[in-house]
Amino acid sequence: MGSAPVFAVVGHPNKGKSSVVATLSQNDAIAIALEPGTTRQRQPYPLTVDGQTLYTLVDTPGFQRPRRVLAWLEAHSASASDRAETVAAFVTQHRDDPRFSDECELLTPLIDGAGIIYVVDGSVPYSAEHEAEMTILRWTGRPSLALINSIGTDDHSDTWQAALGQFFQVVRRFDAVRAPFDQHLGLLRAFGQLEPDWEAPLAEATRFLAGQRQQRKRHAASLIARALEDMMGFQERRTLTLDQVAGTSDANLADTLRRRWYQRQRQREQTLRVSIERLYQHNRIQRQEAELEWHNEHDLFSEDSRRAWSVSKRYLATAGFGAGAVGGAGIDALTLGHSLGAGALVGGLLGAAGSYFYGDRLALPALKIGALQDGLKTASFGPVQDSQFGYVVLGRAVDHWWHISQRNHAGRDLLDLAPADSHWLETLDRHSRQAIQRAFDRCRKQRPPDDRLRADFITAIEHAMTVYDDWRLNRT
């Protein structure tokens, strides 16, 4: 890759410059505030993938006195040919002048060769003040692109579009908080057309970012698969002496182990949440979701959660048949094929029946107390036997992944994870259904999937993520 391009994000104070930088640099640590003047010095934010800097965004202060700066430039310029040098002379002469400190900060990266991303708020009217800013930027002679980032409810975008088109080579509407990923790549491609030296590095940057996005999705599917294996197969155990057995009722023991089992499940789900957020470089996100509490209406084991995230009996029957048939194939192998496929058929029917049986409720594990051995008894709670538990966890995990993968790094609102209003997994292909069910069946028997089955499991979850993405897209 050639030299990584640098873009200075400039404009009026408090019009979304820092939001644009945060989104395009994938950095949620950038300060974004409602009051003007949050950014007082230029600050570079490189976007790096696998140790390679693809490009750098420079956050800058807003223009404070553009008309006075323009007046100075016009007074000191002899002809259009010296305008870029005149801008450089202004910065040199006024670098230590507090009246123009903000203008010098924002113009310096342009003098050094950065491209221009000019950000305006399309919800406020166009004014002469803005025209002075745009004229100054045009004097620099740098490749330029303007973004209309509407912050308020009013819409003056059409007026802005007409005005900006007279000063900038490319004008785009861009919501820094909600713009989809494809628009990010579109801006890079547009800039690549403005400067020949940037075309190759920005084309490669778009390929890197698109590849990174696919890798993150696969990695997220792997994280979800591992969490599901842990949660489906987890068993809370406690070893008791004879005295402890005599002094503890089964009911109290069950309640203790159940609470510990539940707390471990809750922690494991939260660990998954954080891992997905870190994967997408959302390091400061605030989440507002249904906590996994026993008496909360959105508790992991509540009826509301089951209705929102579990799958239908019909789905379970088809997924269970395929998963059970694989196990039944072992019968055929033992009989050297003389069962004529009866083993697979019986296994499939048993798998479908078991899945169907658990389809209308979310069942908790039962307490088990082992036989006395060497003066000790072992009590256990888990693993969960209900496949619906896995589908509830899967649904919540995929929903969380979707919100994180779609969230721009300029977002500062709480991440509200509300339950779905209809089930999206019904359109998942049969092979993926069976791979998921097969993994669930092995985990609840405390037999984690081998490498091949785990790879199938991860691929099936990745397909489920695609199905959910399509479902969300069709809802809008």
C-alpha positions in Angstrom: 0.0 0.0 0.0 1.2 3.5 -0.8 1.4 6.4 1.6 -1.7 6.5 3.8 -3.9 9.5 3.0 -4.7 12.1 5.6 -8.1 13.9 5.9 -8.7 17.0 8.0 -12.3 17.2 9.2 -13.2 20.9 9.3 -16.2 23.1 9.7 -18.2 25.3 12.0 -18.1 24.5 15.8 -20.5 21.9 17.1 -21.7 20.6 13.7 -20.7 17.0 13.9 -17.0 17.1 13.0 -15.9 14.8 15.9 -18.8 12.5 15.2 -17.6 12.1 11.6 -14.0 11.4 12.9 -15.2 8.9 15.4 -17.2 7.0 12.8 -14.7 6.9 10.0 -11.8 6.1 12.4 -13.8 3.5 14.3 -12.8 5.2 17.6 -15.4 5.7 20.3 -13.0 7.4 22.6 -13.3 10.7 20.7 -15.0 13.4 22.8 -18.3 14.4 21.5 -20.3 17.0 23.3 -23.2 19.3 22.7 -21.4 22.5 23.7 -19.2 24.3 21.1 -15.4 24.2 21.5 -15.0 20.6 22.7 -12.1 20.2 20.2 -9.5 22.9 20.8 -6.4 21.4 19.1 -6.0 19.3 16.0 -5.8 15.6 16.8 -4.9 12.8 14.4 -6.8 9.5 14.6 -5.4 6.8 12.3 -7.5 3.8 11.2 -5.3 0.8 11.5 -6.1 -2.8 10.5 -3.6 -5.6 11.2 -0.9 -3.1 12.0 -1.4 -1.2 8.7 -2.6 2.4 8.8 -5.2 2.7 6.1 -5.8 6.5 6.5 -5.8 9.1 9.2 -8.6 11.5 10.2 -7.6 14.8 11.8 -10.2 16.3 14.2 -9.9 20.1 14.2 -11.4 23.0 16.1 -14.2 24.9 14.4 -13.9 28.2 12.5 -14.3 31.1 14.9 -13.6 34.2 12.7 -13.7 33.1 9.1 -14.7 36.5 7.6 -11.8 38.2 9.3 -9.4 35.5 8.1 -10.8 35.8 4.6 -10.4 39.6 4.7 -6.7 39.1 5.6 -6.2 36.6 2.8 -7.8 38.9 0.2 -5.7 41.8 1.3 -2.5 39.8 1.0 -3.1 37.9 -2.2 -1.8 39.3 -5.5 -3.6 36.8 -7.8 -5.3 33.4 -7.8 -2.0 31.7 -8.4 -0.7 32.5 -4.9 -3.7 31.7 -2.8 -2.4 28.5 -1.3 0.9 30.3 -0.3 -1.2 33.2 1.2 -3.1 30.7 3.4 0.3 29.3 4.6 1.5 32.8 5.2 -1.5 33.5 7.4 -0.8 30.5 9.5 2.8 31.4 9.9 2.1 35.0 10.9 -0.8 34.2 13.3 0.2 30.9 14.8 0.7 32.5 18.2 -2.2 34.9 17.9 -5.0 33.7 20.3 -7.6 35.4 18.1 -6.9 32.9 15.3 -5.6 29.9 17.2 -8.6 27.7 16.0 -8.2 28.7 12.4 -4.4 28.0 12.5 -5.0 24.6 14.0 -7.5 23.6 11.3 -5.5 25.0 8.4 -2.2 23.5 9.4 -2.9 19.9 8.3 -4.3 21.3 4.9 -1.0 23.2 4.4 0.8 19.9 5.1 -1.1 18.1 2.4 -4.3 16.7 4.0 -7.5 16.4 2.1 -10.6 18.3 3.2 -13.8 16.9 4.7 -16.0 19.9 5.3 -18.9 19.1 7.7 -22.1 21.2 7.9 -25.3 20.8 9.8 -28.1 20.4 7.2 -30.7 21.3 9.9 -29.6 24.9 10.1 -29.8 27.5 7.3 -26.9 28.4 5.0 -25.3 31.8 5.8 -22.6 34.1 4.7 -20.4 32.9 7.6 -20.4 29.5 6.0 -19.5 31.0 2.6 -16.4 32.6 4.1 -15.3 29.2 5.5 -15.8 27.5 2.2 -13.9 30.2 0.3 -10.9 29.9 2.7 -10.9 26.1 2.2 -11.0 26.5 -1.6 -8.0 28.8 -1.4 -5.9 25.9 0.0 -6.3 24.1 -3.3 -6.6 20.7 -1.5 -8.9 17.9 -2.7 -12.2 18.4 -1.0 -15.4 16.7 0.0 -18.4 18.1 1.9 -20.7 16.2 4.2 -24.2 17.3 5.1 -24.7 15.9 8.6 -28.1 16.9 9.9 -28.2 17.2 13.7 -31.6 18.9 14.3 -35.1 18.2 13.0 -35.3 21.0 10.4 -34.1 20.2 6.9 -32.2 22.7 4.8 -30.3 20.0 2.9 -31.4 21.1 -0.6 -30.1 24.6 -0.1 -26.9 23.3 1.3 -26.5 20.9 -1.6 -26.7 23.7 -4.1 -24.3 25.9 -2.2 -21.7 23.3 -1.4 -21.7 22.1 -5.0 -20.1 25.4 -6.0 -17.2 24.9 -3.7 -16.6 21.2 -3.3 -15.8 18.4 -5.8 -18.1 15.9 -4.0 -21.1 16.6 -1.8 -22.7 13.8 0.2 -25.4 13.5 2.9 -23.9 11.5 5.8 -25.4 10.8 9.2 -22.3 10.2 11.3 -24.3 8.4 14.0 -26.5 6.2 11.7 -24.8 5.9 8.3 -24.4 2.2 7.3 -21.0 0.7 6.7 -21.4 0.9 2.9 -21.5 4.7 3.1 -18.2 4.7 4.8 -16.6 2.8 2.0 -18.4 5.0 -0.5 -16.7 8.1 0.9 -13.3 6.5 0.6 -14.0 5.6 -3.0 -15.1 9.1 -3.7 -11.9 10.6 -2.3 -9.9 8.2 -4.3 -11.3 9.7 -7.5 -10.3 13.2 -6.3 -6.6 12.6 -5.9 -4.7 10.2 -8.2 -2.1 9.4 -5.5 -4.9 8.3 -3.2 -6.7 6.1 -5.6 -4.7 2.9 -5.0 -4.3 3.2 -1.2 -8.0 4.0 -0.7 -9.0 1.1 -3.0 -6.9 -1.2 -0.9 -8.3 0.4 2.3 -11.9 -0.4 1.2 -10.8 -4.0 0.5 -9.2 -4.2 3.9 -12.2 -2.8 5.7 -14.7 -5.1 3.8 -12.5 -8.1 4.6 -12.2 -7.0 8.3 -15.9 -6.8 8.5 -16.4 -10.4 7.3 -13.6 -11.6 9.6 -15.3 -9.9 12.5 -18.6 -11.6 11.7 -16.9 -15.0 11.6 -15.0 -14.3 14.8 -18.3 -13.2 16.5 -20.0 -16.4 15.4 -17.1 -18.3 16.9 -17.4 -16.4 20.2 -21.2 -17.1 20.3 -20.6 -20.8 19.6 -18.1 -21.1 22.4 -20.4 -19.3 24.8 -23.3 -21.6 23.9 -21.1 -24.7 24.4 -20.1 -23.4 27.8 -23.7 -22.5 28.9 -25.4 -25.5 27.5 -23.0 -27.9 29.1 -22.3 -26.2 32.4 -22.9 -28.1 35.6 -22.7 -26.6 39.1 -21.3 -29.2 41.5 -20.9 -29.5 45.2 -19.3 -32.2 47.3 -20.9 -32.8 50.7 -19.8 -34.7 53.8 -22.3 -36.9 55.7 -22.8 -34.2 58.3 -23.5 -31.7 55.5 -25.9 -34.0 53.8 -27.8 -34.5 57.1 -28.0 -30.8 57.8 -29.0 -29.7 54.4 -32.4 -30.3 52.8 -32.7 -31.2 49.2 -34.7 -28.0 48.7 -32.0 -25.8 50.2 -29.3 -27.6 48.3 -31.2 -27.2 45.1 -31.7 -23.5 45.7 -28.1 -22.9 46.4 -26.8 -24.8 43.4 -29.5 -23.2 41.2 -28.4 -19.7 42.2 -24.8 -20.5 41.6 -25.6 -22.1 38.2 -27.7 -19.1 37.3 -25.0 -16.6 38.3 -22.4 -18.4 36.3 -24.7 -18.4 33.2 -25.3 -14.7 33.7 -21.6 -13.9 33.9 -20.9 -16.0 30.8 -23.5 -14.1 28.8 -22.1 -10.8 29.9 -18.6 -11.9 29.0 -19.8 -12.7 25.5 -21.4 -9.3 25.3 -18.1 -7.5 26.2 -16.1 -9.8 23.8 -18.4 -8.8 20.9 -18.2 -5.1 21.7 -14.4 -5.2 22.0 -14.2 -7.1 18.7 -15.9 -4.2 17.0 -13.8 -1.7 18.9 -16.7 -0.4 21.0 -14.8 0.0 24.2 -17.0 2.6 26.0 -20.5 1.4 25.2 -23.3 1.7 27.7 -25.8 -1.2 27.6 -29.4 -1.1 28.7 -30.8 -4.6 28.4 -32.8 -7.1 30.3 -30.6 -8.3 33.2 -30.8 -12.0 33.8 -32.7 -11.8 37.1 -35.1 -14.5 38.3 -38.1 -12.2 38.7 -37.5 -9.8 35.8 -40.0 -10.0 32.9 -37.0 -10.2 30.6 -35.1 -12.8 32.6 -33.2 -15.4 30.6 -35.6 -18.0 31.9 -38.8 -16.0 31.9 -41.9 -16.7 29.8 -41.4 -13.4 28.0 -37.9 -14.3 27.0 -39.0 -17.8 25.8 -41.7 -16.2 23.7 -39.3 -13.7 22.2 -36.3 -15.9 21.4 -37.3 -19.6 21.5 -38.3 -21.4 18.3 -41.5 -23.1 17.3 -42.3 -26.8 17.8 -42.2 -27.3 14.1 -38.7 -25.8 13.9 -37.5 -28.0 16.7 -39.0 -31.1 15.0 -37.2 -30.5 11.8 -33.9 -29.5 13.5 -34.2 -32.4 15.9 -34.8 -35.0 13.2 -31.6 -34.1 11.3 -29.5 -34.0 14.5 -31.0 -37.3 15.8 -30.5 -39.0 12.5 -26.7 -38.4 12.7 -26.6 -40.2 16.1 -28.8 -43.0 14.8 -26.3 -43.6 12.0 -24.2 -45.3 14.6 -26.7 -48.1 14.8 -26.3 -48.7 11.1 -22.6 -48.8 11.5 -22.8 -51.4 14.3 -25.0 -53.6 12.2 -22.8 -53.2 9.1 -25.6 -51.5 7.3 -28.0 -54.4 7.6 -30.6 -52.2 9.4 -31.1 -50.6 6.0 -31.1 -47.1 7.5 -33.4 -48.0 10.4 -30.9 -46.6 12.9 -30.9 -43.2 11.3 -34.6 -43.2 11.0 -35.1 -44.2 14.7 -32.5 -41.7 15.8 -34.1 -39.0 13.8 -37.6 -39.7 15.2 -36.2 -39.7 18.8 -34.4 -36.5 18.2 -37.4 -34.8 16.7 -39.7 -36.1 19.5 -37.3 -34.9 22.2 -37.0 -31.5 20.7 -40.8 -31.3 20.2 -41.5 -32.3 23.8 -39.5 -29.4 25.2 -40.9 -26.9 22.6 -43.6 -25.2 24.6 -41.8 -24.4 27.9 -38.4 -23.5 29.2 -37.3 -26.2 31.6 -34.6 -25.8 34.3 -32.2 -28.5 35.2 -32.9 -30.8 38.1 -30.9 -31.4 41.3 -29.0 -34.7 41.3 -27.4 -36.3 44.4 -24.9 -39.1 43.8 -24.4 -42.2 45.9 -22.2 -42.1 49.0 -18.6 -42.8 48.2 -15.7 -42.6 50.6 -17.9 -40.7 53.1 -18.8 -38.0 50.5 -21.7 -37.3 48.3 -21.7 -35.1 45.2 -24.7 -32.9 44.3 -25.0 -31.3 40.9 -27.4 -28.9 39.1 -27.2 -29.0 35.3 -26.5 -29.2 32.5 -29.6 -27.8 31.0 -31.6 -30.4 29.0 -34.0 -28.0 27.2 -32.7 -27.0 23.7 -34.9 -23.9 24.0 -32.4 -22.5 26.5 -29.8 -22.6 23.7 -32.1 -20.8 21.2 -32.9 -18.1 23.7 -29.2 -17.5 24.4 -28.5 -17.7 20.6 -31.3 -15.2 19.8 -30.1 -12.7 22.4 -26.5 -13.1 21.3 -27.2 -12.6 17.6 -29.5 -9.6 18.4 -26.7 -8.0 20.5 -24.1 -8.7 17.7 -26.4 -7.1 15.1 -26.7 -3.9 17.2 -23.0 -3.7 17.8 -22.0 -4.5 14.1 -24.4 -1.8 12.9 -23.5 0.8 15.5 -21.2 3.7 14.5 -18.5 4.8 16.8 -20.0 8.2 17.1 -23.1 6.8 18.9 -23.4 7.8 22.5 -26.9 6.7 23.3 -27.6 3.7 25.4 -27.6 0.4 23.6 -31.2 -0.7 24.1 -31.6 -4.5 23.5 -35.3 -5.0 23.4 -36.8 -8.5 22.6 -37.8 -9.3 19.1 -41.5 -9.2 18.2 -41.4 -12.2 15.9 -39.0 -15.0 15.2 -36.5 -14.7 12.5 -34.8 -18.1 12.7 -37.7 -19.8 10.9 -36.0 -19.0 7.5 -32.7 -20.6 8.4 -31.8 -23.4 6.0 -32.3 -27.0 7.1 -28.6 -27.9 7.2 -27.8 -25.0 9.6 -30.8 -25.9 11.8 -29.5 -29.4 12.2 -25.9 -28.3 12.9 -27.1 -26.0 15.7 -29.4 -28.7 17.2 -26.7 -31.3 17.0 -24.3 -29.0 18.9 -26.9 -28.4 21.5 -27.6 -32.1 21.9 -23.9 -32.9 22.4 -23.4 -30.0 24.9 -26.3 -30.9 27.1 -24.8 -34.4 27.3 -21.5 -32.8 28.2 -19.9 -34.0 25.0 -18.5 -30.8 23.4 -18.5 -30.9 19.5 -15.3 -32.1 17.9 -13.4 -29.9 15.5 -15.5 -30.8 12.5 -18.9 -30.4 14.3 -17.7 -27.1 15.9 -16.8 -25.7 12.5 -20.3 -26.7 11.2 -21.7 -25.1 14.4 -19.9 -21.8 13.8 -20.9 -21.7 10.1 -24.5 -22.3 11.1 -24.4 -19.5 13.6 -22.9 -17.3 10.9 -25.8 -18.2 8.6 -28.2 -17.4 11.4 -26.6 -13.9 11.7 -27.1 -13.3 8.0 -30.8 -14.4 8.4 -31.2 -12.0 11.3 -29.5 -9.2 9.3 -31.9 -9.7 6.4 -34.9 -9.9 8.8 -34.0 -6.6 10.4 -33.4 -5.0 6.9 -36.9 -6.1 5.8 -38.5 -4.6 8.8 -37.3 -1.1 8.0 
